[in-house]
């Protein structure tokens, strides 16, 4: 589950959390349906933005978007759910496969971990090649030529080999910008709103820039320790300059989205306008507004941060040992045990994750955003400040 947009359920609220989960599950199931179980490991938080943008422009039942009821899954506590499906989810799957393939090949080239061993590297290259072909097939089915993604990946290697001190870091981020611009713009085609393609391409270009920059910032120390190539270190770009470029990209995305005609843009707005500034702060280690998600209470008091939620009345529909173990395994493989609330795998009691006292209240930014003539004016994005 990699990606820079990692929203907390406290910020999203019940309605948007349900929509977000529908797109996440939809991407996962689209990968499984078209490409088999192994492909599900490339499910990522940023890829589902493609599905979100498609539905935001066309509505749940229009254009390239749709919903269906999915069967029980351990990651949903063995419950059925309404999930996104259709061309938007399939486009997200195609993009995720091709970019994951590039990521695998990059790790093979760097000889990271087990990939330094030749037999493992050979197997990884074969998997990457199969993902390239699979992504191209699905992309073709929805009218998207993944060659633009493959070309961007190929050019990236050459650009990095020529980059050095004094090279503008935006020269290095350009292939990523081009790839994400093409993917964002095609959601307008799927939704039947071609006039949205230009502003979405701009938003996608800046999103690709931001993703590349934040990835470089987060990996900077680890790359220095391992001797791996890092765009900031290679070009001599300071963290101050990287932060300026990241903040400019966030602002540019906000402006570009104002030009997009949405049917229901609440979730897209929340993720790309409200969550991206948090992604920047998280990458640069900048404290954000920390009002918390609970009203103040003395430590140890009911409702205080870090205090376990009092158990509710016992439930009769307890799971058996094996079913509970399966659900626990699913929860342990996701962020549900850490952030948000979940059902106890065996008793089904509602519990808070261990990071329930997360820094997820953006009321300072929210109020600035939702004020008179603010970017949230008239939108239904869950902003209730």
Order of alpha helices (4+ residues) and beta strands (2+ residues): alpha-alpha-beta-beta-alpha-alpha-alpha-alpha-alpha-alpha-alpha-alpha-alpha-alpha-beta-beta-alpha
